[in-house]
């Protein structure tokens, strides 16, 4: 009995399981429907654009001069503007060295010149008398010494030497006054009132810089340099922006030249922009628009104009040189394009697109070639 009862239960369970499997309902197969990808598209049309090149650099004056004294002495006078940041005009006195010794030297040289001129006048008279005496009493040809020609030449040389010495003494006297070489500002000075200064060109006592013009060296890659047409003499504008606020325009300068070399380490070339009167605020610009020496700025260089270019927002580019297109059948396909230039905002395409084609600009979560899509918004280039 103990053996039959378990067998009975197992058999009953097997019959019940088979019955349930036989009577189970059939599941209906539902087709898998994938939702259509919704995209925004841009209808492209070619247009003419002027390329721009962005760079950055440091504002430096076109002229900056280290001033050294040419005569030694004690400083007895300083200009009020002879201090760091002081504004000076061409010819303004910066400082004066005690001229007493140089005035005395000039007076001594003047006296020496007067003596030399007197000796020359006497020698001329003696030479004329020697010629007359020889003509009256002499026979044959007189020697140059008899006619006092060497003595006359020596007297003339002494006069020329005395004149040169006097001129040098006067130059030294004039050099006791150190004046501004141009309109500018004082960058630094290392002397003060009462200080003795030595005539040492290798040890400048002040640095001044011109304020009429500034230069900005702008590093460019070789490809970026190709965007600028150097074959024409057309003035190319350079817009200068604040580094801390890239949208804030400070000045508009011009592209002056390209340096004649490529840096062997960085492989960069340098364009030089010139800004007129950079260190004073202009009436038509904000008060803060004045540049400062050593200021780091951003620049936008006006490049050459190109035609038949498709301009797309940067985010429309997939990878390095691919875009998604929407076909007339509302399917997505990939297309490789030829890129002329790209920046943070736009990409400029010269090949791979046709007028009127629709480029997808919205993100696509997953992409399969020829997948169907639904347009939710359409815009056009230039709109």
C-alpha positions as CSV (number, residue, x, y, z in Angstrom):
1,X,0.0,0.0,0.0
2,X,2.9,2.3,0.9
3,X,4.4,1.8,-2.6
4,X,1.1,2.2,-4.6
5,X,0.1,5.5,-3.1
6,X,3.1,7.6,-4.3
7,X,2.8,6.1,-7.7
8,X,-0.8,7.0,-7.9
9,X,-0.1,10.7,-7.0
10,X,2.7,10.9,-9.6
11,X,0.4,9.5,-12.3
12,X,-2.4,11.9,-11.4
13,X,0.0,14.9,-11.5
14,X,1.3,13.8,-14.9
15,X,-2.3,13.5,-16.3
16,X,-3.2,17.0,-14.9
17,X,-0.1,18.6,-16.4
18,X,-0.8,17.1,-19.8
19,X,-4.4,18.3,-19.6
20,X,-3.3,21.8,-18.8
21,X,-0.8,21.9,-21.7
22,X,-3.5,20.5,-24.1
23,X,-6.1,23.1,-23.0
24,X,-3.7,26.2,-22.9
25,X,-4.8,29.2,-25.1
26,X,-2.8,30.0,-28.2
27,X,-0.8,33.4,-27.9
28,X,-1.4,35.9,-30.7
29,X,1.7,37.2,-32.4
30,X,1.8,41.0,-32.6
31,X,4.0,42.7,-35.1
32,X,6.9,44.8,-33.6
33,X,6.4,48.5,-34.3
34,X,9.4,50.7,-34.0
35,X,8.5,54.4,-33.4
36,X,9.6,56.7,-36.2
37,X,12.7,58.8,-35.5
38,X,11.6,62.4,-35.4
39,X,14.3,64.8,-36.8
40,X,14.9,68.4,-37.6
41,X,16.3,69.1,-41.0
42,X,18.0,72.0,-42.8
43,X,17.5,72.6,-46.5
44,X,20.8,73.7,-47.8
45,X,21.6,76.2,-50.5
46,X,25.0,77.4,-51.7
47,X,26.1,80.9,-50.9
48,X,29.1,83.2,-51.0
49,X,30.8,83.8,-47.7
50,X,33.9,85.7,-46.5
51,X,36.1,83.5,-44.4
52,X,37.4,84.6,-41.0
53,X,40.3,83.3,-39.0
54,X,40.4,83.5,-35.2
55,X,43.6,83.8,-33.3
56,X,44.9,85.5,-30.1
57,X,47.9,87.5,-29.2
58,X,49.5,90.1,-27.0
59,X,49.2,93.9,-27.5
60,X,52.7,95.4,-27.8
61,X,53.7,98.9,-28.9
62,X,55.3,99.2,-32.3
63,X,58.2,101.1,-30.8
64,X,59.7,100.6,-27.4
65,X,63.0,102.2,-26.4
66,X,65.5,101.6,-23.6
67,X,67.0,105.0,-22.7
68,X,70.7,105.2,-21.6
69,X,72.7,108.3,-20.7
70,X,75.6,109.2,-22.9
71,X,77.4,111.5,-20.3
72,X,78.0,110.9,-16.7
73,X,76.9,113.2,-13.9
74,X,74.4,113.8,-11.1
75,X,70.7,114.1,-11.8
76,X,69.5,117.6,-10.9
77,X,66.0,117.7,-12.4
78,X,63.2,115.2,-13.1
79,X,60.0,115.8,-15.1
80,X,56.7,115.3,-13.3
81,X,55.7,112.8,-16.0
82,X,59.0,110.9,-15.7
83,X,57.5,108.0,-13.8
84,X,55.9,104.7,-14.6
85,X,52.7,105.3,-16.6
86,X,53.5,109.0,-17.3
87,X,52.5,110.4,-20.6
88,X,55.2,112.3,-22.6
89,X,55.3,114.1,-25.9
90,X,58.1,114.1,-28.4
91,X,60.9,116.5,-27.2
92,X,59.6,116.7,-23.6
93,X,62.5,116.9,-21.0
94,X,62.6,113.7,-18.9
95,X,65.5,114.5,-16.7
96,X,68.6,116.7,-16.6
97,X,72.2,115.9,-15.6
98,X,74.3,118.6,-14.0
99,X,75.8,120.5,-17.0
100,X,78.5,122.6,-15.2
101,X,81.4,120.4,-16.2
102,X,80.2,120.2,-19.8
103,X,79.7,123.9,-20.0
104,X,83.2,124.4,-18.9
105,X,84.5,121.9,-21.4
106,X,82.6,123.6,-24.2
107,X,84.1,127.0,-23.2
108,X,87.6,125.5,-23.2
109,X,87.1,123.9,-26.6
110,X,85.8,127.3,-27.9
111,X,89.0,129.0,-26.7
112,X,91.1,126.3,-28.3
113,X,89.3,126.9,-31.6
114,X,89.9,130.6,-31.3
115,X,93.6,130.1,-30.8
116,X,93.7,127.6,-33.8
117,X,91.9,130.1,-36.0
118,X,94.4,132.9,-35.0
119,X,97.3,130.6,-35.7
120,X,95.8,129.8,-39.1
121,X,95.4,133.4,-40.0
122,X,99.0,134.1,-39.0
123,X,100.2,131.2,-41.0
124,X,98.3,132.3,-44.1
125,X,99.9,135.7,-43.8
126,X,103.4,134.1,-43.5
127,X,102.7,131.9,-46.5
128,X,101.7,134.8,-48.6
129,X,104.8,136.7,-47.6
130,X,107.0,133.7,-48.4
131,X,105.6,133.4,-51.9
132,X,106.2,137.2,-52.5
133,X,109.8,137.0,-51.2
134,X,110.6,134.0,-53.4
135,X,109.2,135.7,-56.4
136,X,111.3,138.8,-55.7
137,X,114.6,137.2,-54.8
138,X,114.5,133.5,-55.4
139,X,115.8,131.4,-58.4
140,X,114.4,128.2,-59.7
141,X,111.6,126.3,-58.0
142,X,110.9,126.9,-54.3
143,X,110.4,124.0,-51.9
144,X,107.1,123.5,-50.2
145,X,108.8,124.1,-46.9
146,X,110.1,127.5,-48.2
147,X,106.6,128.5,-49.2
148,X,105.3,127.3,-45.8
149,X,102.7,124.9,-47.3
150,X,103.2,122.2,-44.6
151,X,102.8,124.8,-41.9
152,X,99.6,126.1,-43.5
153,X,98.2,122.6,-43.8
154,X,99.1,121.9,-40.1
155,X,97.3,125.1,-39.0
156,X,94.2,124.2,-41.0
157,X,94.2,120.7,-39.5
158,X,94.4,122.2,-36.0
159,X,91.4,124.4,-36.8
160,X,89.4,121.4,-38.0
161,X,90.4,119.4,-34.9
162,X,89.4,122.3,-32.6
163,X,86.1,122.6,-34.4
164,X,85.4,118.9,-34.0
165,X,86.3,119.1,-30.3
166,X,84.0,122.0,-29.8
167,X,81.2,120.2,-31.6
168,X,81.7,117.2,-29.4
169,X,81.7,119.3,-26.2
170,X,78.5,120.9,-27.3
171,X,76.9,117.5,-28.0
172,X,78.0,116.3,-24.6
173,X,76.4,119.5,-23.1
174,X,73.2,118.8,-25.0
175,X,73.2,115.2,-23.8
176,X,72.8,116.4,-20.2
177,X,69.2,116.8,-21.1
178,X,67.4,113.5,-21.9
179,X,64.2,114.1,-23.9
180,X,61.4,111.8,-25.1
181,X,62.1,110.4,-28.5
182,X,58.4,110.3,-29.5
183,X,54.9,110.6,-28.1
184,X,54.5,107.8,-25.6
185,X,54.4,106.6,-22.0
186,X,57.0,105.7,-19.5
187,X,57.1,102.0,-18.8
188,X,59.8,102.0,-16.1
189,X,62.7,104.1,-14.7
190,X,65.6,103.2,-12.4
191,X,67.0,106.7,-11.4
192,X,66.0,109.4,-9.1
193,X,66.8,113.0,-8.2
194,X,70.4,113.4,-6.9
195,X,71.6,110.1,-8.2
196,X,74.9,109.8,-10.0
197,X,74.5,108.1,-13.4
198,X,77.3,106.7,-15.5
199,X,77.5,106.7,-19.3
200,X,76.9,103.0,-19.9
201,X,74.8,102.1,-23.0
202,X,74.4,98.6,-21.6
203,X,72.7,99.8,-18.5
204,X,69.5,101.7,-19.5
205,X,67.9,104.0,-16.9
206,X,64.4,104.1,-18.3
207,X,62.1,102.4,-20.9
208,X,59.5,104.3,-22.9
209,X,57.1,103.1,-25.5
210,X,55.2,104.8,-28.4
211,X,51.4,105.2,-28.1
212,X,50.6,106.0,-31.7
213,X,50.5,102.4,-32.9
214,X,50.4,98.9,-31.5
215,X,51.1,95.5,-33.0
216,X,49.6,92.1,-32.2
217,X,51.4,88.9,-33.4
218,X,48.7,86.4,-34.2
219,X,49.8,82.7,-34.6
220,X,48.2,80.8,-37.5
221,X,48.5,77.3,-38.9
222,X,49.5,77.0,-42.5
223,X,45.9,76.0,-43.4
224,X,44.5,79.1,-41.6
225,X,47.0,81.3,-43.5
226,X,45.6,79.9,-46.7
227,X,42.2,81.4,-45.8
228,X,43.7,84.9,-46.2
229,X,44.2,86.2,-49.7
230,X,47.7,87.7,-49.8
231,X,47.7,88.4,-53.5
232,X,45.7,91.6,-53.3
233,X,46.5,94.9,-51.6
234,X,43.0,95.2,-50.2
235,X,43.0,96.3,-46.6
236,X,42.0,93.3,-44.4
237,X,40.3,94.2,-41.2
238,X,41.2,92.6,-37.9
239,X,38.6,92.9,-35.1
240,X,40.1,92.9,-31.6
241,X,38.0,91.4,-28.7
242,X,38.5,91.2,-25.0
243,X,39.8,87.9,-23.9
244,X,37.6,87.7,-20.8
245,X,34.5,88.7,-22.9
246,X,35.0,87.4,-26.4
247,X,31.9,89.2,-27.7
248,X,33.1,92.6,-26.5
249,X,34.7,94.5,-29.5
250,X,37.6,96.7,-28.4
251,X,39.2,97.9,-31.6
252,X,39.3,97.4,-35.4
253,X,42.8,97.2,-36.8
254,X,44.3,96.0,-40.1
255,X,46.5,93.2,-41.2
256,X,49.9,94.7,-41.8
257,X,52.0,91.7,-42.9
258,X,53.0,88.1,-42.4
259,X,56.3,87.2,-40.9
260,X,58.7,85.6,-43.3
261,X,59.2,82.3,-41.5
262,X,57.5,79.3,-39.9
263,X,58.4,78.4,-36.3
264,X,60.3,75.1,-36.6
265,X,58.9,73.9,-33.2
266,X,55.3,74.8,-33.3
267,X,54.9,74.9,-37.2
268,X,53.0,78.1,-36.9
269,X,53.4,81.3,-38.9
270,X,52.6,84.7,-37.5
271,X,50.3,87.5,-38.9
272,X,50.9,91.0,-37.6
273,X,47.9,93.2,-36.9
274,X,48.3,97.0,-36.5
275,X,46.0,99.1,-34.4
276,X,46.2,102.9,-34.6
277,X,46.1,105.0,-31.4
278,X,45.4,101.9,-29.3
279,X,46.0,103.2,-25.8
280,X,43.4,106.0,-25.7
281,X,39.6,105.6,-25.5
282,X,37.8,106.7,-28.6
283,X,34.6,108.8,-28.6
284,X,32.7,106.2,-30.6
285,X,33.7,103.3,-28.3
286,X,33.2,102.5,-24.6
287,X,35.6,104.1,-22.2
288,X,37.1,100.7,-21.4
289,X,37.9,100.1,-25.1
290,X,41.5,101.5,-24.7
291,X,44.0,98.7,-25.0
292,X,46.9,98.2,-22.6
293,X,50.4,97.2,-23.2
294,X,50.8,93.5,-22.7
295,X,47.0,92.8,-22.8
296,X,46.0,89.4,-24.1
297,X,43.3,89.7,-26.7
298,X,41.4,87.6,-29.2
299,X,41.4,88.6,-32.9
300,X,39.2,87.8,-35.9
301,X,41.0,88.3,-39.2
302,X,39.0,89.0,-42.4
303,X,39.9,86.4,-45.0
304,X,39.2,85.8,-48.6
305,X,35.7,85.5,-50.1
306,X,34.6,82.1,-51.6
307,X,31.5,81.2,-53.6
308,X,29.2,78.2,-53.7
309,X,29.7,77.1,-50.1
310,X,27.2,75.3,-47.9
311,X,27.2,76.7,-44.4
312,X,26.0,74.3,-41.7
313,X,25.9,74.5,-37.9
314,X,28.8,72.6,-36.4
315,X,26.5,70.2,-34.6
316,X,25.1,69.0,-37.9
317,X,28.4,67.3,-38.6
318,X,28.7,63.6,-37.6
319,X,32.2,62.6,-37.0
320,X,34.9,64.4,-39.0
321,X,33.4,64.6,-42.5
322,X,29.9,63.0,-42.5
323,X,26.3,64.3,-42.3
324,X,22.9,62.6,-42.2
325,X,20.6,63.4,-45.1
326,X,16.8,62.9,-45.3
327,X,15.8,61.5,-48.7
328,X,12.6,62.3,-50.6
329,X,11.3,58.9,-49.3
330,X,11.8,60.2,-45.7
331,X,14.7,57.8,-45.0
332,X,18.0,58.7,-43.4
333,X,21.3,58.1,-45.3
334,X,24.9,59.1,-44.6
335,X,27.0,61.4,-46.9
336,X,30.7,62.2,-46.8
337,X,31.4,65.9,-47.5
338,X,34.4,68.0,-48.3
339,X,35.1,70.6,-45.6
340,X,36.8,73.9,-46.4
341,X,36.9,75.2,-42.9
342,X,35.2,74.7,-39.5
343,X,35.0,76.6,-36.3
344,X,33.1,76.4,-33.0
345,X,29.9,77.5,-34.6
346,X,29.8,76.6,-38.3
347,X,31.3,74.2,-40.9
348,X,31.9,75.4,-44.5
349,X,31.4,72.6,-47.1
350,X,32.5,72.8,-50.7
351,X,31.6,69.3,-51.9
352,X,29.3,66.4,-51.3
353,X,26.0,68.3,-51.1
354,X,23.6,69.5,-53.7
355,X,21.2,72.5,-53.5
356,X,17.9,71.7,-51.9
357,X,19.1,68.6,-50.0
358,X,17.9,68.2,-46.4
359,X,20.6,67.8,-43.7
360,X,19.6,66.4,-40.3
361,X,20.5,68.8,-37.5
362,X,18.9,67.1,-34.5
363,X,20.5,64.3,-32.5
364,X,19.8,60.7,-33.6
365,X,19.8,58.2,-30.8
366,X,20.6,55.2,-33.0
367,X,21.2,55.2,-36.7
368,X,20.6,52.5,-39.4
369,X,21.2,53.2,-43.0
370,X,17.9,53.9,-44.8
371,X,15.9,54.0,-41.6
372,X,12.6,55.8,-41.8
373,X,12.2,59.2,-40.2
374,X,9.6,61.9,-39.6
375,X,10.3,65.6,-40.0
376,X,9.3,67.8,-37.1
377,X,10.9,71.1,-38.2
378,X,12.4,72.3,-41.5
379,X,14.6,75.4,-41.9
380,X,16.8,76.7,-44.7
381,X,20.3,78.0,-44.8
382,X,20.5,81.7,-44.5
383,X,17.1,81.9,-42.7
